[in-house]
Amino acid sequence: MSQSKHQNAFPCTRPRLIALAVAGACATMFSPVLAQEASAPATTDIKGSQAASTQTVVVTGIRASMQSTLNLKRKSDGIVDGIVADDIGKFPDTNLAEAVQRISGVSIDRSNGEGSRVTVRGIGPDFNLVLLNGRQMPSANLGASDSRSFDFANLASEAISQIQVYKSSRADSPAGGVGATLNIMTGRPLDLGNQTSIGAKIDYDRSNTNIPGQLNGKNITPEVSALISRKFGPDNMFGVSLTTSYQARNSGFAQAKVGDGYLGPYAGAADPGGTLVNAKGITGLSGNQLYDTPQSLYYVLQGTQRKRTNGQLTFQFRPSKDWTNTLDYTYFENKQRVASNALQAWFSGKNVISAVDFGNGAVQSPNSYTENYGKDPQDFNMLAVRAGTKTTLKSLGFNTQYRVSPGLKFSLDAHHSVADAGKDSPYGVGNDLNLASFGRNSNTLDLTQEMPVLSVDYTPQPFQVSGSFFQDRVIKQTVDQVQAGGSLKIGESSNLNFGVGSVKTKFNSAFQQVQQNAWSGVVKDRSKVGQFFNQANFTPIDYRQYFSKLGGSGDPKLFPTMYIVDFDKVLQDAKNFTAADGPEVNHAGQASYAGVWGPSLANPSEIRSLQEKTNSLFAQYNTEWDLAMPMHTGIGLRYEKTKVDTTSRIQYPTSVSWGTQNEYVIGFAPGVQVPQSASYHYWLPTVDWDMDVTSNLKLRASWGVTIGRPQWNEIQGGTSLDAIANIRGLSGSTGNPALRPVKSKNLDLSAEWYYSKQSMVSLGLFNKDLTGFPGSTIITTPSTTATTPVNGRYWQAASASGCGTDTFCIRDYIFTHFAGQPGVNGTGPQPDGHQGGQILGIPTDPALPLLLSTTVNANKTNAKGAEINWQHMFDNGFGFQTNYTYVKSGLRFDNAAPSTLNGVAQFALLGLSNSANLVGIYEDSSTSVRLAYNWRGEFLNSTNAFYKPQPGYTEPYGQVDLSVGYNLNKNLSLSFEAINLTNATQRMHGRNKTEVLSAVQFGPRFMLGARYKF
């Protein structure tokens, strides 16, 4: 029998370095005892005698870090990867997501050029479980408000001792990680010992200089962090530690996007959308060829100012070597302010199309697209946004571990954690102040370059406020969790781990949007716009310079001018105007616009409350086989039972007002509260096996069943409806509390060759059979509370008179022939030559169709692939780490087919992509250098990209980062970091490469820091 497996202080794990000792198989049972610099307590062998020596690890450099990482992988049960603290400190990584992307099979989603959420082996963020010290944490992310996925951007790396990524299933881990379970672990004072360190950085983000000065903050921002740890009392039985950090970052980006997606796909002959009827100059399209066309184009310049504060206070009391108690409090706060401006052109389609040149593909999209508006110039929009959000987490936890005897140990862990998110701005969590100038005579969109190029024939006209909205949202999520477990040693080579747990999660949210629907401008008499809106508040700039890294930015045809908006002054002009002339802006059937210039949750349109309670128990039996080749097996079983209770109060529609050619404004009334409940349970078996072929060569196999729970919006009750309908009806969504988790049967195989202390080569194969994957379907049901003028008595009379389906003609006919009739409120001819006013649904009209999207367990698929890793350190201080992951699934989006067929949306795995890393390393006694290249292949990021049922693909992306450290002496060290050193850009497309959805330019980021240790 191998002596390395024979001695074991913690029966539920095999021995490993102290930085890894407790976190392995017992991560959910025991609060981890980890450190960057730690000394282990004396170990005890199976006979109860104290071992002659202790294991000590001092993580002081890259080599020690690499060795600790390899020990984590080598000594763990199942397939495990990770990063110890020195890795996070030495990697050129802005946060934890940036760090874990270096692990094979792990790729990240970026927000504002920084990692936020992780995908593992092609399984997206919502089906990866993130733990903090073995505990489930609440997440309140307004950017992904319904996601269970923890946003790594909220958590600084200074207090983290290691991250473990469990890729194979485990009986002792909470269910929820189909792709992987990631355990983030913090240091503890009795292991950290007596130490103090203070760090400071200055951050220079070049992306912040690549936007206009009106949108950004200071170019140089500070970061400070501190660690204080002390042991005291008799036999050092008491410990206290405090870690804290503050980071400010100002960043920006320039983005060109088809921000409202593409219309279609349509068939060339049938043309159900009417987009190309009577159009001229169309080339490259024939017969029933599927095609689509862009709906709008935006050029966006955005600045973000972030302030992030993290802290953890930990107390420990160890009255004896067999009993350790830990009390910890964790806090983080993330504030973000956003200021952006955009130039927008909205395309009208149909008769105004003058030329379209289609490219190739199963679904053809334009290479170029031209509209000519003749005597009816369209609006040129300048959008302005000023919003702010604040997210906080407060977590109080307690853990106690007691070793009754060398062969029996018990533990108890409990925590209460609350995450909140809401506005941090008087203008709410999101808004859009829309400014219109009605002078766009014609435009051509070139989609053949890296970014879309818009050329415009524009006659400058004064700007005024048109449509706008302000949003307010609050989210509160609470997690109360208790876990109890034990380990019993059986004989000399076997042990039994067991435990029970309960976690109760409450998810509450409220939402309100106030909207101004005067899309043709609040001032109807356009000759008077300058009297009400001071044009000095619109500053023209040449925005092309901010897109210099994107192909097409230098095209002489690109329209050069954007107007930067003084948000506060223009908003005040709008308030003054509506206060004086409120009825003049009544284009949508509303009585007054006096209250639409700011958000309020005094009367929210949505209030949702959900509680999910899960009780669990598990047992796992581990044993070792003293054969010619030492083997280890573990057989486990986990049981989980979950109950979902949800209550919702949602507004319901009471009226439909047809106020413009293509928009139908909905009037709402408060609804009633509706409770719903559902429950489910699962048995989740696991089997692990490994064999030491030689002292350096290990083979592994793991099989198990895992589940991934649905997103919050998918199981919350009630119905959420849009504010604006179209000719087909009113879209919305409805929850399905009975939706079950995704179930995955996982098989993992691995071969690992550890040919030196810091070097190894490994090959891993995996297969996941997934059932019950959620898919979207659309249910069409008639409203019982609202009627629509579409296909009503007036509409049918206009259609029969010769208007057919021409909605301009239908509106003009109704206002002319049914003036004064119920529901017909005309306001006379408009500047575009058509009649204005509202046409309301009357009792004899058809019921308003509700097009409700809901989620069902509809799909099955598999994800399989391979991972190869190679890590090597030479004797001269140089080394490298490289890995490549290949992932394949049979469930991919069919680009040649419509997104929705018979009300059922296409489904495909999001985030499925190959990935690779290459890291060059140099280290000597005073200097350390890392140069890292991270690459991710093309992946599907959405099946509803930019609010349309269409695919969105993120194109291959590679980023180069650099980190340099220099130790002036044993106490003081300096560092330099460069993020996105080559200023990589990112692009998204739809069904083909010319169907560009987005092209974004960020910028490099540089940090200079110092750390002093006492």
KEKOLLO-639279 format. One record per residue (C-alpha): x, y negated, z negated. Coordinates in steps of 0.5 Angstrom, whole numbers, padded with zeros to 4 digits, always signed. Last residue first. Layout:
XYZ
...
***
This chain:
+0011-0087-0015
+0010-0086-0007
+0010-0092-0002
+0006-0091+0004
+0007-0096+0010
+0004-0097+0017
+0004-0100+0024
-0003-0098+0028
-0004-0098+0036
-0010-0097+0039
-0011-0096+0047
-0017-0098+0051
-0024-0097+0052
-0026-0097+0060
-0033-0093+0061
-0036-0091+0067
-0043-0088+0067
-0049-0085+0071
-0046-0084+0077
-0050-0079+0082
-0044-0080+0087
-0041-0074+0083
-0047-0069+0084
-0053-0067+0080
-0051-0073+0075
-0045-0076+0073
-0041-0079+0067
-0034-0082+0067
-0029-0084+0062
-0023-0088+0062
-0016-0086+0059
-0011-0092+0057
-0005-0088+0057
-0003-0089+0050
-0010-0087+0048
-0008-0087+0040
-0001-0090+0038
+0001-0089+0031
+0007-0092+0028
+0009-0090+0021
+0014-0092+0015
+0016-0088+0009
+0018-0091+0002
+0019-0086-0004
+0024-0081-0002
+0028-0086+0002
+0027-0090+0009
+0023-0084+0011
+0021-0085+0018
+0014-0083+0022
+0012-0083+0029
+0005-0081+0032
+0003-0081+0039
-0003-0080+0043
-0005-0078+0050
-0012-0077+0052
-0015-0072+0057
-0022-0072+0060
-0026-0068+0065
-0032-0071+0067
-0038-0072+0062
-0044-0069+0066
-0051-0071+0065
-0057-0067+0067
-0064-0070+0069
-0071-0071+0065
-0070-0079+0065
-0068-0082+0058
-0061-0084+0060
-0059-0077+0061
-0065-0072+0059
-0061-0065+0060
-0055-0068+0056
-0048-0067+0055
-0046-0062+0060
-0039-0061+0060
-0033-0062+0065
-0026-0060+0062
-0023-0063+0055
-0016-0065+0055
-0012-0067+0049
-0004-0069+0050
+0000-0070+0043
+0007-0073+0042
+0009-0072+0035
+0015-0075+0032
+0018-0074+0025
+0024-0078+0022
+0028-0077+0016
+0031-0070+0015
+0029-0068+0022
+0023-0067+0026
+0021-0067+0033
+0014-0064+0036
+0011-0064+0043
+0003-0062+0042
+0000-0059+0048
-0008-0058+0047
-0013-0055+0052
-0021-0055+0053
-0026-0051+0057
-0033-0053+0057
-0040-0052+0054
-0042-0058+0051
-0050-0057+0052
-0052-0050+0054
-0057-0050+0059
-0065-0051+0059
-0069-0053+0065
-0076-0057+0062
-0083-0053+0062
-0089-0057+0065
-0090-0053+0071
-0083-0054+0073
-0078-0060+0070
-0071-0062+0072
-0072-0060+0079
-0068-0055+0082
-0061-0056+0086
-0057-0058+0080
-0059-0051+0076
-0057-0053+0069
-0052-0047+0066
-0055-0041+0062
-0050-0035+0064
-0044-0038+0059
-0037-0038+0060
-0031-0041+0055
-0024-0041+0056
-0020-0044+0051
-0012-0046+0052
-0007-0047+0046
+0000-0051+0045
+0004-0053+0040
+0011-0055+0041
+0018-0055+0037
+0024-0059+0036
+0028-0060+0030
+0034-0056+0032
+0033-0049+0030
+0027-0049+0035
+0019-0049+0032
+0014-0045+0036
+0006-0045+0036
+0003-0041+0042
-0005-0040+0042
-0009-0037+0047
-0017-0037+0047
-0022-0033+0051
-0029-0033+0053
-0036-0032+0052
-0043-0035+0051
-0049-0031+0051
-0056-0033+0053
-0063-0033+0051
-0069-0038+0052
-0076-0040+0049
-0076-0042+0042
-0081-0048+0043
-0080-0055+0043
-0085-0061+0044
-0086-0066+0049
-0093-0069+0050
-0095-0072+0056
-0102-0076+0053
-0107-0077+0059
-0111-0083+0057
-0119-0081+0058
-0122-0083+0064
-0126-0089+0065
-0133-0090+0062
-0131-0093+0056
-0127-0098+0059
-0119-0098+0060
-0117-0105+0060
-0114-0109+0066
-0110-0115+0064
-0108-0121+0068
-0104-0124+0074
-0106-0124+0082
-0100-0123+0087
-0096-0128+0090
-0090-0127+0087
-0091-0134+0083
-0097-0131+0080
-0104-0132+0082
-0110-0132+0077
-0110-0131+0070
-0115-0125+0071
-0118-0121+0065
-0122-0115+0067
-0124-0110+0062
-0132-0111+0062
-0133-0115+0069
-0131-0122+0070
-0127-0122+0076
-0129-0115+0079
-0128-0116+0087
-0122-0121+0086
-0118-0118+0080
-0120-0111+0082
-0117-0112+0089
-0111-0115+0087
-0109-0110+0082
-0111-0104+0087
-0106-0108+0092
-0100-0108+0088
-0102-0101+0086
-0101-0098+0093
-0104-0091+0092
-0110-0092+0097
-0111-0100+0098
-0116-0099+0104
-0123-0100+0100
-0123-0093+0098
-0117-0094+0093
-0120-0101+0091
-0127-0097+0089
-0123-0092+0085
-0119-0097+0081
-0125-0100+0079
-0129-0094+0077
-0123-0091+0073
-0117-0087+0077
-0112-0091+0072
-0116-0096+0068
-0114-0092+0062
-0118-0089+0056
-0116-0089+0049
-0119-0085+0042
-0119-0078+0044
-0113-0078+0048
-0113-0072+0054
-0108-0067+0053
-0101-0065+0057
-0096-0061+0054
-0089-0061+0056
-0084-0056+0054
-0077-0057+0052
-0073-0051+0050
-0070-0048+0043
-0065-0042+0044
-0069-0036+0041
-0063-0031+0042
-0056-0032+0043
-0051-0027+0044
-0044-0029+0043
-0038-0026+0045
-0031-0028+0043
-0023-0026+0045
-0017-0028+0042
-0010-0028+0044
-0005-0030+0039
+0003-0033+0039
+0007-0035+0033
+0012-0039+0030
+0013-0043+0023
+0015-0037+0019
+0018-0033+0025
+0015-0028+0030
+0008-0028+0028
+0004-0024+0033
-0003-0025+0033
-0008-0020+0037
-0016-0022+0036
-0023-0020+0037
-0029-0023+0036
-0036-0021+0037
-0042-0025+0035
-0050-0024+0035
-0053-0031+0035
-0060-0033+0032
-0063-0040+0034
-0067-0042+0028
-0075-0042+0028
-0080-0047+0030
-0086-0047+0026
-0085-0054+0024
-0086-0056+0031
-0086-0063+0033
-0089-0068+0038
-0086-0072+0043
-0089-0078+0047
-0091-0080+0054
-0097-0084+0056
-0100-0083+0062
-0099-0081+0070
-0099-0088+0072
-0094-0091+0067
-0095-0092+0059
-0091-0097+0055
-0091-0096+0047
-0088-0089+0047
-0092-0084+0042
-0089-0080+0037
-0093-0074+0034
-0094-0071+0027
-0090-0065+0024
-0082-0065+0023
-0079-0059+0026
-0076-0061+0033
-0075-0068+0030
-0070-0065+0024
-0066-0061+0029
-0067-0053+0029
-0063-0049+0025
-0057-0045+0027
-0057-0037+0025
-0051-0032+0024
-0050-0025+0026
-0044-0021+0025
-0038-0017+0028
-0030-0018+0027
-0024-0015+0030
-0017-0016+0028
-0010-0014+0030
-0004-0016+0027
+0003-0016+0029
+0009-0019+0024
+0010-0013+0019
+0008-0008+0024
+0001-0006+0027
-0002-0009+0021
-0009-0008+0021
-0016-0012+0021
-0023-0011+0020
-0029-0015+0019
-0036-0013+0019
-0042-0018+0017
-0050-0017+0016
-0055-0023+0016
-0062-0021+0014
-0067-0027+0016
-0073-0031+0013
-0078-0035+0016
-0083-0041+0013
-0088-0046+0016
-0092-0052+0013
-0096-0058+0016
-0099-0064+0012
-0102-0069+0016
-0103-0076+0014
-0108-0081+0018
-0106-0085+0023
-0106-0093+0024
-0108-0096+0030
-0105-0097+0037
-0105-0101+0043
-0102-0099+0049
-0099-0103+0054
-0099-0100+0062
-0093-0102+0066
-0092-0101+0073
-0096-0107+0077
-0096-0111+0070
-0101-0112+0065
-0105-0105+0065
-0108-0105+0058
-0109-0099+0055
-0113-0098+0048
-0114-0094+0042
-0107-0090+0041
-0105-0087+0035
-0100-0089+0030
-0097-0083+0026
-0097-0081+0019
-0093-0075+0018
-0092-0069+0013
-0087-0063+0013
-0086-0057+0009
-0081-0052+0011
-0080-0046+0008
-0073-0042+0008
-0071-0035+0006
-0064-0033+0007
-0061-0026+0006
-0053-0024+0007
-0050-0018+0008
-0042-0016+0008
-0038-0011+0010
-0030-0012+0009
-0025-0008+0012
-0017-0008+0011
-0012-0004+0014
-0005-0002+0013
-0002+0002+0019
+0001+0009+0016
-0005+0009+0012
-0007+0005+0005
-0013+0003+0007
-0016-0004+0004
-0023-0005+0001
-0028-0011+0001
-0035-0011-0001
-0039-0017+0001
-0046-0019-0003
-0050-0024-0001
-0056-0028-0004
-0060-0034-0001
-0066-0039-0002
-0067-0044+0003
-0072-0050+0002
-0073-0055+0007
-0077-0062+0006
-0080-0066+0011
-0083-0073+0011
-0084-0078+0017
-0087-0085+0017
-0088-0088+0024
-0091-0094+0027
-0088-0098+0020
-0093-0103+0017
-0088-0107+0013
-0082-0104+0016
-0080-0110+0020
-0076-0112+0026
-0075-0119+0029
-0078-0124+0034
-0084-0120+0036
-0089-0124+0030
-0091-0130+0034
-0093-0126+0040
-0100-0127+0040
-0107-0124+0042
-0104-0118+0046
-0107-0116+0053
-0100-0116+0056
-0098-0122+0059
-0100-0127+0053
-0094-0131+0054
-0098-0138+0055
-0103-0136+0049
-0097-0138+0045
-0095-0145+0047
-0092-0148+0041
-0090-0142+0037
-0088-0138+0043
-0084-0144+0045
-0080-0145+0039
-0079-0138+0037
-0076-0137+0044
-0072-0143+0044
-0069-0140+0037
-0068-0133+0040
-0064-0137+0045
-0060-0141+0040
-0058-0134+0036
-0056-0130+0042
-0052-0135+0045
-0051-0131+0051
-0045-0129+0056
-0047-0130+0063
-0044-0125+0068
-0042-0127+0075
-0037-0123+0080
-0042-0119+0084
-0038-0113+0087
-0037-0114+0095
-0029-0116+0094
-0028-0109+0091
-0023-0110+0085
-0027-0107+0080
-0029-0101+0085
-0024-0096+0081
-0024-0097+0074
-0018-0099+0070
-0019-0107+0071
-0026-0106+0068
-0026-0112+0064
-0023-0117+0069
-0029-0116+0073
-0033-0120+0068
-0032-0127+0071
-0036-0131+0066
-0042-0136+0066
-0044-0138+0059
-0052-0138+0058
-0053-0143+0052
-0052-0149+0056
-0059-0147+0060
-0063-0149+0054
-0069-0146+0055
-0076-0150+0054
-0075-0155+0059
-0071-0151+0063
-0076-0146+0065
-0081-0151+0067
-0081-0150+0074
-0082-0143+0073
-0089-0144+0071
-0091-0137+0067
-0086-0139+0062
-0085-0132+0058
-0082-0129+0064
-0084-0123+0069
-0083-0118+0064
-0088-0121+0058
-0088-0115+0054
-0085-0117+0048
-0084-0111+0043
-0084-0109+0036
-0081-0103+0034
-0082-0099+0027
-0079-0093+0024
-0079-0089+0018
-0075-0083+0016
-0075-0078+0010
-0071-0072+0010
-0071-0067+0004
-0066-0061+0003
-0067-0056-0002
-0061-0051-0003
-0061-0045-0007
-0056-0040-0008
-0054-0033-0010
-0048-0029-0011
-0044-0023-0010
-0036-0021-0008
-0034-0013-0009
-0027-0011-0010
-0023-0006-0007
-0015-0004-0007
-0014-0002-0015
-0020+0001-0017
-0026-0004-0016
-0025-0011-0018
-0031-0015-0019
-0032-0022-0016
-0038-0027-0018
-0043-0032-0016
-0047-0038-0017
-0049-0043-0012
-0054-0049-0013
-0056-0055-0008
-0060-0061-0008
-0059-0065-0002
-0062-0071+0000
-0063-0075+0007
-0066-0082+0007
-0067-0085+0014
-0069-0092+0015
-0071-0095+0022
-0072-0102+0025
-0072-0104+0032
-0073-0110+0036
-0076-0111+0043
-0075-0115+0049
-0079-0117+0056
-0078-0124+0059
-0073-0130+0055
-0071-0135+0060
-0066-0136+0065
-0066-0142+0070
-0065-0140+0078
-0059-0139+0082
-0060-0136+0089
-0057-0129+0089
-0055-0124+0095
-0052-0119+0091
-0047-0114+0091
-0047-0108+0086
-0041-0103+0086
-0042-0097+0082
-0036-0095+0078
-0031-0089+0080
-0033-0091+0088
-0038-0088+0092
-0044-0091+0089
-0045-0097+0093
-0051-0101+0091
-0054-0107+0095
-0058-0112+0093
-0063-0117+0096
-0066-0124+0094
-0065-0124+0087
-0067-0131+0084
-0072-0130+0079
-0067-0131+0073
-0069-0126+0067
-0066-0126+0060
-0068-0119+0056
-0067-0119+0048
-0065-0112+0047
-0065-0110+0040
-0063-0104+0035
-0062-0103+0028
-0065-0109+0026
-0064-0117+0028
-0063-0119+0020
-0057-0114+0020
-0055-0109+0016
-0061-0104+0018
-0061-0097+0015
-0058-0091+0013
-0058-0087+0007
-0055-0080+0005
-0056-0077-0002
-0052-0072-0006
-0054-0068-0012
-0049-0062-0013
-0048-0055-0016
-0043-0050-0017
-0042-0044-0022
-0037-0039-0022
-0036-0032-0025
-0030-0027-0025
-0028-0020-0026
-0022-0016-0025
-0017-0020-0029
-0022-0021-0035
-0028-0026-0036
-0025-0031-0031
-0029-0037-0031
-0030-0042-0026
-0034-0048-0027
-0036-0053-0021
-0040-0060-0022
-0042-0065-0016
-0044-0072-0015
-0045-0074-0008
-0047-0081-0006
-0047-0082+0002
-0048-0089+0005
-0050-0091+0012
-0050-0099+0014
-0053-0101+0021
-0052-0108+0025
-0055-0111+0031
-0054-0117+0036
-0056-0115+0043
-0056-0119+0049
-0059-0117+0056
-0058-0121+0062
-0063-0120+0068
-0063-0122+0075
-0071-0122+0077
-0073-0121+0083
-0074-0125+0089
-0081-0125+0093
-0081-0128+0100
-0076-0122+0102
-0074-0117+0097
-0069-0113+0101
-0067-0107+0097
-0060-0103+0099
-0057-0096+0097
-0051-0093+0098
-0048-0087+0097
-0055-0085+0095
-0057-0078+0092
-0058-0072+0095
-0060-0066+0091
-0057-0059+0094
-0051-0064+0096
-0049-0068+0101
-0049-0076+0101
-0055-0081+0103
-0054-0087+0106
-0060-0092+0104
-0063-0098+0108
-0068-0103+0107
-0072-0101+0101
-0077-0106+0099
-0083-0102+0101
-0082-0096+0096
-0076-0098+0091
-0076-0103+0086
-0069-0103+0083
-0068-0107+0077
-0061-0111+0076
-0058-0112+0070
-0052-0116+0067
-0050-0114+0060
-0048-0117+0053
-0046-0114+0047
-0045-0115+0039
-0045-0109+0035
-0044-0109+0027
-0042-0103+0024
-0042-0101+0016
-0040-0094+0014
-0040-0093+0006
-0037-0087+0003
-0038-0084-0004
-0036-0078-0008
-0036-0076-0015
-0033-0070-0018
-0034-0066-0024
-0029-0060-0025
-0029-0054-0030
-0023-0049-0031
-0023-0043-0035
-0018-0037-0035
-0012-0041-0036
-0015-0044-0042
-0019-0051-0044
-0018-0053-0037
-0022-0060-0036
-0022-0063-0029
-0025-0070-0027
-0025-0073-0020
-0027-0079-0017
-0027-0080-0010
-0027-0086-0005
-0029-0088+0002
-0030-0095+0005
-0031-0096+0012
-0032-0103+0016
-0034-0103+0023
-0034-0109+0028
-0037-0107+0035
-0036-0111+0041
-0040-0109+0048
-0039-0111+0055
-0044-0108+0059
-0045-0108+0067
-0052-0105+0068
-0056-0102+0074
-0063-0100+0075
-0067-0094+0078
-0063-0090+0082
-0065-0086+0088
-0067-0078+0088
-0067-0073+0094
-0069-0066+0095
-0069-0064+0103
-0076-0063+0105
-0075-0065+0112
-0069-0069+0113
-0064-0074+0109
-0057-0077+0112
-0060-0084+0114
-0065-0089+0112
-0065-0095+0115
-0072-0097+0114
-0077-0095+0108
-0084-0094+0110
-0085-0089+0104
-0078-0088+0101
-0080-0088+0093
-0087-0086+0094
-0086-0081+0088
-0089-0075+0091
-0085-0075+0097
-0088-0069+0100
-0083-0070+0106
-0077-0072+0103
-0078-0068+0097
-0077-0072+0091
-0071-0071+0085
-0073-0076+0083
-0072-0083+0080
-0065-0083+0077
-0063-0086+0070
-0065-0092+0066
-0058-0094+0065
-0055-0093+0072
-0048-0095+0068
-0042-0099+0068
-0039-0100+0061
-0034-0104+0058
-0031-0103+0051
-0030-0106+0045
-0027-0105+0038
-0026-0108+0031
-0023-0103+0026
-0023-0104+0018
-0021-0099+0014
-0022-0098+0006
-0019-0092+0002
-0020-0089-0004
-0017-0083-0008
-0018-0082-0016
-0015-0077-0020
-0017-0074-0027
-0014-0068-0030
-0015-0065-0037
-0012-0059-0040
-0004-0061-0039
-0002-0056-0044
-0005-0061-0050
-0007-0067-0046
-0005-0070-0040
-0005-0069-0032
-0006-0075-0028
-0007-0077-0020
-0008-0084-0017
-0008-0084-0009
-0009-0090-0005
-0011-0093+0001
-0011-0099+0005
-0013-0101+0013
-0013-0108+0016
-0015-0111+0022
-0011-0114+0028
-0016-0117+0034
-0020-0121+0030
-0028-0120+0032
-0031-0119+0038
-0037-0121+0042
-0036-0129+0044
-0029-0127+0045
-0030-0124+0052
-0028-0116+0052
-0022-0113+0053
-0018-0116+0047
-0022-0111+0043
-0020-0105+0047
-0013-0107+0045
-0014-0105+0038
-0009-0107+0033
-0009-0104+0026
-0005-0106+0021
-0004-0100+0016
-0003-0100+0008
-0001-0094+0003
-0001-0093-0004
+0001-0087-0007
+0001-0084-0015
+0003-0078-0017
+0002-0073-0024
+0000-0067-0022
-0004-0065-0015
-0006-0058-0018
-0009-0061-0024
-0012-0067-0020
-0016-0064-0015
-0015-0065-0007
-0021-0065-0002
-0023-0060+0002
-0027-0060+0009
-0030-0053+0011
-0032-0052+0018
-0037-0047+0020
-0037-0045+0027
-0041-0044+0033
-0047-0041+0030
-0046-0045+0024
-0052-0045+0020
-0052-0040+0014
-0049-0042+0008
-0042-0038+0007
-0041-0032+0003
-0043-0027+0008
-0038-0030+0013
-0039-0030+0021
-0033-0031+0025
-0030-0038+0027
-0029-0041+0020
-0025-0047+0021
-0022-0050+0015
-0020-0057+0014
-0014-0059+0009
-0012-0063+0003
-0017-0069+0005
-0017-0076+0001
-0013-0080+0006
-0017-0077+0012
-0023-0082+0012
-0030-0080+0013
-0036-0083+0017
-0033-0082+0023
-0034-0075+0022
-0041-0075+0023
-0044-0069+0020
-0049-0065+0025
-0056-0064+0023
-0058-0069+0028
-0065-0072+0028
-0062-0079+0027
-0057-0079+0032
-0054-0086+0033
-0058-0087+0026
-0054-0082+0023
-0056-0080+0016
-0053-0073+0014
-0053-0070+0008
-0048-0065+0006
-0048-0058+0005
-0042-0056+0000
-0036-0051+0000
-0032-0057-0002
-0035-0061+0004
-0039-0057+0009
-0040-0058+0016
-0044-0053+0020
-0044-0052+0027
-0050-0051+0031
-0052-0059+0032
-0045-0060+0034
-0046-0056+0041
-0043-0049+0042
-0038-0048+0047
-0033-0045+0043
-0034-0050+0038
-0037-0057+0039
-0035-0063+0034
-0038-0070+0032
-0035-0077+0032
-0028-0077+0035
-0027-0085+0037
-0027-0089+0043
-0033-0092+0041
-0037-0086+0040
-0033-0079+0042
-0036-0072+0042
-0030-0067+0040
-0027-0060+0042
-0025-0054+0038
-0024-0048+0042
-0016-0048+0040
-0015-0053+0034
-0012-0060+0036
-0020-0062+0036
-0019-0062+0029
-0015-0068+0028
-0019-0073+0032
-0025-0070+0028
-0022-0072+0022
-0021-0079+0023
-0016-0084+0027
-0011-0078+0029
-0004-0079+0031
-0002-0072+0027
+0002-0073+0021
-0003-0074+0016
-0008-0069+0018
-0002-0064+0019
+0001-0066+0013
-0006-0064+0009
-0007-0057+0012
-0010-0056+0019
-0015-0050+0020
-0016-0043+0024
-0020-0037+0021
-0022-0031+0025
-0024-0026+0020
-0021-0025+0013
-0016-0030+0012
-0008-0028+0011
-0006-0030+0018
-0010-0036+0019
-0008-0039+0013
-0001-0037+0013
+0000-0040+0020
-0003-0047+0017
+0002-0047+0011
+0008-0045+0016
+0006-0051+0020
+0005-0056+0015
+0012-0053+0012
+0015-0055+0019
+0012-0061+0019
+0014-0064+0013
+0013-0065+0005
+0008-0059+0004
+0011-0057-0003
+0008-0050-0004
+0009-0046-0010
+0008-0038-0011
+0009-0036-0019
+0014-0031-0021
+0014-0025-0025
+0007-0023-0025
+0003-0023-0031
+0001-0016-0033
-0007-0015-0032
-0006-0008-0029
-0008-0011-0022
-0003-0016-0022
-0004-0023-0025
-0002-0029-0022
+0002-0035-0026
-0002-0042-0024
+0000-0045-0018
+0004-0051-0017
+0002-0056-0012
+0004-0062-0007
-0001-0063-0002
-0006-0060-0006
-0012-0055-0007
-0016-0052-0012
-0023-0051-0008
-0029-0051-0012
-0031-0044-0012
-0037-0040-0009
-0038-0043-0002
-0031-0043-0001
-0030-0036-0004
-0027-0032+0003
-0022-0037+0004
-0022-0044+0000
-0019-0041-0007
-0012-0040-0005
-0010-0044+0001
-0006-0050-0002
-0004-0044-0007
+0000-0040-0001
-0004-0034+0000
-0006-0028-0004
-0012-0024-0001
-0019-0027-0003
-0025-0025-0007
-0021-0022-0013
-0017-0028-0014
-0011-0027-0018
-0009-0022-0013
-0003-0017-0013
-0004-0011-0008
-0005-0015-0001
+0002-0017-0001
+0005-0011-0004
+0003-0007+0002
+0000+0000+0000
***
